[in-house]
Amino acid sequence: MDFTHWPKNPSTLLYALVGLTLLSSIFAGSSATLAQGNAAFVREVRALESDETGVVNPAGLGYSPRANAFHVTEGQARGLQPPANTDVIRLTPFADRVASARLAAAIRDPINTTFDRRFNRLLILQSPNNHLIELPEESSDGNLRPARLIRHNVRHFGLQEPQGMSVDPVRGTLFILDSATSRIVRIEPETDGTFDQAVISGIDLSPAGLTDVRGIAFNPRTGNLHVLSLGSQTLYELTQTGQVVATRDLSQFNFRNPQAMVFAPSGDLTDDPAAINLYITDSGLPDTRQNQRNGLPEDGQDSAGSASQPELRIYLPLIIRGADGEPLVVATPDTVQATAAEEAPGEIVELSFDEPVAAAAATAQGTLIQTINTFEWSPPSPDPSGIAYLPASGTLLVSDGEVDEMPIFANANLFEASLSGSLLDTYNANASFSDEPVGADVNPANRHLFISDDTGTRTVYEVNPGPDELYVTSDDIVTSFATGPFGMMDPEGVAYDPNTGALFIADGVNNEVYRVTPGPNGIFDGVDDQASHFDTAGLGLNDPEG
């Protein structure tokens, strides 16, 4: 280096060195930081909750296009051994549990799960014994075949702490995120799908500053990879050379412990069939890895790191090996008790990268007359979703489709109130027909009540109050029709038109409003009912309810 033109004044030289240092820091800084200015759009479409799927703490996730189904495995709380057998649950895109397969293997980190469309198989990585489990999928019914399980020895992959897998569905390339080495391992399998002579290469994430990420998903539409940082609540989109091209802020979604990720068709049945969204499992379990990396206290410590109990106790877990060689950790009773207190039900979250149409400018302005705080009622309605005016009594009927899942539930999910907001009576639709009444309206001519339920069979109920003219009593006559045959997979709000006798039903996932008429037999029973629908997303209205 030529120093002849450097400044002679020591002060000037000092400023020059400081300036060079700052410039070096800026340009050598992570491309992830530079990409923060390239923030991309993301929104939550829906969440498949555990009470719908029957999977309490979903962690492993793969999508099979041939079966049009997700393969899901449960996560395991800290300190508890993974069971010797693992159940893989097959779910429809609408949370219906249709099958399960039990494999004789303990899976410590189900985040390392993906479906390989090229070879029609589910892949699950067992760490740290470096076994890649292959479960073939039958073409006839879409079920997995545990009896044909294959274990591949993949020690030559050189993995240290795998934290996510994904597959290019066309080429069959397997991508594994190794968080210990901050790299993505790229594996090109042999032509028959085996891995003994696979071509292995790596994508270094260190230059991008991505040293604490988990989960990985290959987007077949762009060819890019996506990884997630729980610490920064950010989803990073990368090229296959490791360059960050976009970031998405996930803080608004309040992920507790995100695990596996996969791109799969949109849950909106009215979307273009080629439209895909990102699905992420959030196990709901405490995230011990994040606590350790952030220096947060574990159980039994306060924020200063000192023990909250006067005595010092060290627990050494019992470690054994299962039949497949996978380490199994048996927890102490104290650990199990602490873990149970921290657990919460998990869910599968669908995210869209497509920005919706902006809502049309308002042509009218409303005036707020009254606010009724339904959470102050006794018993309370913390999450009201439907409301109907009952002309026969001059009162309001409010439905709450979520209160039944809360500890405060007091056998009431329908609430009758005066127009001023005083609670007059409550009803428990659970006992008669609906555990989650989300929408409500009434036929003023005969006082028949219409209730929509967006879980289970996804149904609209018609309640005839019977001779006593009271709702949810023993003489009620309840009929219903399922909305699925009309393509409605998320019936939210319901409204009755007394002029035409038609029902209007809002579908929150499809972003549609359906108009259903009873057909020639004159009753809503799903036999000869007729339906039409119109789109709300084009109007700037997503997830219509009410």
N, C-alpha and C positions, 0 to 999 in steps of 0.2 A: 504494500500500500504506500502511496506517495503522500508524505506528510508535509511537503514543502509549502503547500497552500493553506495549511491549518492556521488559525489565528494565533498570534503571539501573546495576546493579553490573556492572563490566566482566567479572569472573570468571563471573557468572551468564550474561552475554551470550555469553561464549566457549563455555560448556557448551551453551547453547541452539543456537548455530550448529553445533557439532560434532554435536549430536543430530540437527538437521535434515539435515546432510550425510549422516549414516549412514542415516537414513530414506530420503533421496532415493536413495542408492546401492542400498538394498534394493529399493525399489519401481520404480526405473528399471532395475534389473538385468534380465538377459535372462530371458524366460519359459522358455528352455531350462533355466536354472539352477533356476528355481522348479519346473519339471516333473520335476527329478531325484527328487523325492519321489513322483512318479507312475510309478515304475519298473514296467514291465510284463513279463510272462513271455515267454521265448523259449528254445527248445531246438533243437539240431541233430538233424534226422531222419536225414540221410545225406549223403555226399559222392560225387559222380560224378567219379572220379579220371581223370587223363589216360590211364592205361594201359587204361581201359575205353572212353573216348570217342574216343581217338586225337587229341584236341585238346590240345596240350602246354601252351599258355598261353591259356586261354579268357578273353576280355575282353568282346566284344559278345554280347548275349543278347536274344532275343525269343521269345515263345511264340505259336504258331498254334493256336487251338482247333480249327479245321477239320481241320488235319493231325494234331492231337494230337502236336505235335513242337516242339522248340526249334530255333531258327536261331542258330548260334554262329559267331563269328569270333575269330581269334587276335589276341593282343596282340603288341606289338613292343617289344623291349628298347631302353633308352636308347642313343642314338648310332647306331642302325641305321635305315636308311631303310625306310619301309613299302614292301612290294613293289608294283610297278605294277599287279598284278592281285590281287584279294582273293577268297579262297575262303570261302563261307558254307556251313557244315556243318549238315545237318539230322540231329538226334538224336531218338530216341524218349525218353520220360520215363525209360527204363531204360538209357540210355547207349549204345544200339545206333545205330551210324552207318548211315543208310539212303540218304543222297544228299548231293550237294554242288553248289553253283552258283558259277561263277567270273564275277566282274564286273570289267570293265575300269576299275578305279578304285583309287587308293591311299587307304587309310583311316588317318589319323594317330592318331585317338582313337576306337577302336571302342567305347568306353564309351557313345558317342552312337548307340546302336542300339536300336530298339524295333519291335514288330510292331503294326500297326494293324488290329484285327479288323473295324472297321466297313467299311473299304475293302479288306480282305484284301491287305495289302502290307507288306513290310518297309521300314522307313525308316532310313537311315543318314546322319548329318550329316557332311559334310566341312568341317573347320575348318582354316585360317582363310579358305578361299575362299568360304564361305557357300553351298555347294551342299547341298541336301537330296536325297539319292538315294532314289528310289522303285523297289522291285523287286516287281512283281506276283506273286501266288501263284496257281497254277493250281488250279481247283476239282477237276479230275479226279484228280490224283495228289499234290497238296500241294507240288509242287516250285516253286521260284522260277524266274522267266523272265528271265535277264540280257539277252536280246535285246530285251526290252521296257522296258529301264531308262529312267527319266525323271529328269532333273536339274532341280530347282526352284531358282531363284535366291531365296535367303531373306535377302539382306542387310538387308532392311527389318525383320527380326526384332530387329536391334540387339544381336546377341550378341557378347560379348567373349571369354569362355573357357567354352564349353559343356562340362559335365561330367556328362551324363546326360540321357536322354529317356524318356518314358513316355506312354502314350495311354489315355484313358478309352475302354474298348471299346464303350460304348453311344453316347456323344455324338460320339466321334471327336476330342475335344479333345486337343491335343498339349501336353505340359508339358516344358520344357527348363530344366535347372538351369544358371544362369550363375554360376560361382563367383567371377568377377572382380567382379561387382556385387552379390553376395549376394542374388540374387533368383531366383524361378522365373518364367520367361516362359510365359504361357498363350496358346496360339494356337487360335482357332476357325477351322478351314478352311472354304472355301466348300462349298456343297451337293454339288458334284461332286468334292470332295476336294483341289482345288488350293489354292494358298496366296497367289496374287497379291493378292487382296482379303481376306485373312484378317483377322479381328478379333484384335488383339494387346493383351494387358494383362499386368500383372506382380503377383507376390506378393513383397513385401519381407520378407527373412529377417533383416534387421539388428535389428529390435526383439526378435527371439527369440535374438539373439546367435549365430546360425548363420552364421559367416563363413568356415568352412573345412570345407565338406561336399562330398560327391561322390555320384554315382549318385542315381537317383530312380525310385520305383515307385509307381504308382497302384493302390490297393486297391479293386477294384470292389465288394467286399462292404460297405465302410464309406464309400467316397468320399474317404478321406483319402490323403495323400501321405506317402512315407517317404524320408528322406535319411540319409546315413551320414557320420559323422566318424571317419576312421581315427585321428586324433590322440587323441581321447577314447575310441575303441573303442565308440562309441554309435550306435544307430539311433534316429532321431527320427521320431515320427509327428506329422504336421501336418494341421490343417484347411486348406481351400483359401483361408483368409484369412491363413495363416501362423502360427496359434497352435499351440504345442506341446501336445499332449494326452497324450503318453506317450513314455517313453524305454525303450530296451532295451539292456542291457549285452552287448556282443559280445566282450569281452576273452577269454572262455573258449574262443572258437573259433579264436584265433590267426590271424586274417586277415593275409596278407602284403601284398596289393595288391588290395583289392576293387574291382570295376569295375561292370558293368551289373547291374541288379536287375529282377526281374519277378515278379508274382504269377501262379501257375499251379496246376492241380489237384494235390492231394496225391499223393505217390508210393505211398501205401498204397491198393491197389486195393479194399480192403474198407471204406474210408472212405465217408462220404456223398459222392456225386458233386459236390456243391456245395462241398465242403471245399477250401480253397486254402491254399497255403503260399508263402513268399517264397524265391525262388531267387536266389543271388548268385554271380557269377563272381569267382573269386580267381585272378588271372593267374599268381601265383608269381614275377613279375618284380620287381626292385627298384623301390621307390616314390620316385623322385627328387623329385617335387613335395613330398611330406611332409618329406623331408630339408631341402629348401630353406626351407620355411616354419618348420621347427623350428630352423633355424640349425645343422643337423648338418653335419659335414664331408663333402665329396665325396671321390672317389677321389684319392689322393695327398696327403691331409691327415690330421693327427692330430687328437685331440679339442680341442686348443688352437687349431686353425686354422692351424698352421704346416705347411709342406711337409715330408713325410716323406723327400723326396729333397733332396740339397743344391742341385740346380739348379732353376731356375724355368723351366717350359715352358708355353707357351700354344698350344693347338690350335684352329685355326679350321676348323670342318667345311665341307665343300664342299656348297653348297645349290644344287640344280637344281630344275626343275619337270617334273612328269610330263606325259603327254599331256592329262590332264584339268585341268592347271593347279595341281594340289596340290603343295606344296613337298615335296621329297624330300631328306633329310639323309644324306649319305654319311659314315660314321664313320671315324675314324682307327684304325689297327690296335691301338694301346694301349687305346683306349676299348672296342673290341670284346672284347679279352682280359679287361679288368676286368669288363665286363658279363657275359660268359659265366660267370665265377666266382661271380657273385651270383645267377644265375638258379636257379629251382627249378620243378619241374612244378606246374602249377596244377590247379584243380578247380572244380566247380560245387557249391555247398553249398545244401542245402534246409533252411530253418528253419521251425519251426512256432510259432505264437503261442498255440496251444491247450494249456492246462495239463493234463497227464495225471491220471488217477485216482490217488489216493494208494494205495500198496501196503497190502494188508491186514496187520494186526498179526501178527507171528510167533507161531506156536503151538508151535514147537519151537526149541530152541537147540542149535546144533552145537558140537563141541569141535575146535579145531585140533590136529591130530596131527603134521603135517609140512608143511614148505614146500620145494619143489624149485625152485631158480633155474635155469631152462632156459637163460637167457642166458649162464650160466657153462659150458655144455657146449662141447665143441670137436669139430665146428663148432657154433655156438650156434643156439638157437631164440629169437630176441628177441621174437616175437609169437605165442606158441602160442594156438590157438583151439579145437582139438579134442583129445579124449583117449579112448582105448578100452583096456579090459583084455583082454589076449589069454590066455584060460584055458589054451590048449595049452602055452604057454611060461611062464605066470605073470609076464608082463611088461606094461609099458605102451607103447602106441603113441600118440605125440603128433604132431599135424599143425600146420603153421605156414603160413598162407595169405599171409603178407606178406614173408617173408624173401627170396623170389626177387627182390624189387624193391630190395634193399639191396646195397651194395658188398661186404658180408661174406658174401654168398651163396656157399656152397661145394658146390653141387650136392646139397643135402640139404634137403628140406622135410617129410620124415617121419622121426621119431626114435623108436627103441626103447630103453627104459630099464628098469632094475630097479625094484622097488617102493621101494627105498631112494633112488632118484634117480640111479644111475650110468648113464651113457650106454653102451649096448651096441652099437648099430648105427644106421646112417642109410640112408635111401632117397631117391631123386630121382624123385618122381612126375611131374616135368616131362617126363622122357624117355619116359614111357609114356602118361599120360592127363591129368594135371591140373597146371596151373602154380600154382594157388592152392587147395590142399586145406585147407578150413576146418573141416569136421566129420569125425568118424571114429567107426565102431563096427564090430563083428564079429558074424557069426552063429557062435555057439560050436559048432553041430552040424557045419558043413562048413568052417569057418575062412574063409568068404568075407568079405572086407573091404568096407565101405561108406564111400565118401568123397564128401562134398558139395563142389561148386565154385561160388562165387557170382559168377563172372565169365564173359564170353564167352557160351556157350550156356546157362549156368546149369544145371548137370547134377549128377545123383547117379550115381556109378560103383559097380559091383559087381565086385570083383576076386577071381577064382578063382585061388588060388596055383599051381594046376597040380600035376603029379606030384612036383615037388621040394618042394612045400609051403612055398616061400619067396616072399615078396612082392617085386614089382617085379623079376622076372627074365623071361627070354625065353619061358618056357612059361606065363606068366600068361594067363588068358582074361578079358578086360575087356568087360563089357557096361554099358549106361548108359541113362538116360532123362532127357529134358529136363523141368525143373520148370515152365517157362513155360505149357504148356497147362493146368496145374492152377491157374494164377494165382499161382504162386510165383515172384517176381522177385528174391528175395534169400535163397537157401537157405544157411543157416548151419549150425547144429548138426544132427546126424543120430543117431538112436538106433534100434536094432533090438530088437523084442520077440520073443524066442524062443518064447513061448507061443502067439502068434497069427500069427507070420510077417509082422507089419506093420512098416513104417518110420514113424518120427515125425521130421518135418523142421521146424525152426524157421525162420521167415521174419522177418528183422530189420526189413524195411521195412513189410510188411503187419501186423506185430505179431500173427502167427498161428502156431499149430502145426498142421501138416498130418499126417494119418494116411493113408498110402498102402499099399494091399494089391496083390498082383501080379495079381489077376483070374483068369479061367478058365484061361489058359494056364500059370499057375503061376510066371511069371518077371517080374521087373521090367524091362520093355522099352518102356514108354510106349504099347503097343498097346491093351491092354485093362485097364490098371491102374485102380484105383478110388481116389478121394481124398475125404476130408472134412476139416474143419478147425474149430478153435475159436479165439476171440479171447483175447489175453493183455493187451491194453491195459486192458480192463475190470477186470483183476486188479491193475493198477498196474505191470505189467511191460512196458516198452517196449524195442524192439530186442533180442528174445530171441536168445541165441546158446548155444553149448555143447551 
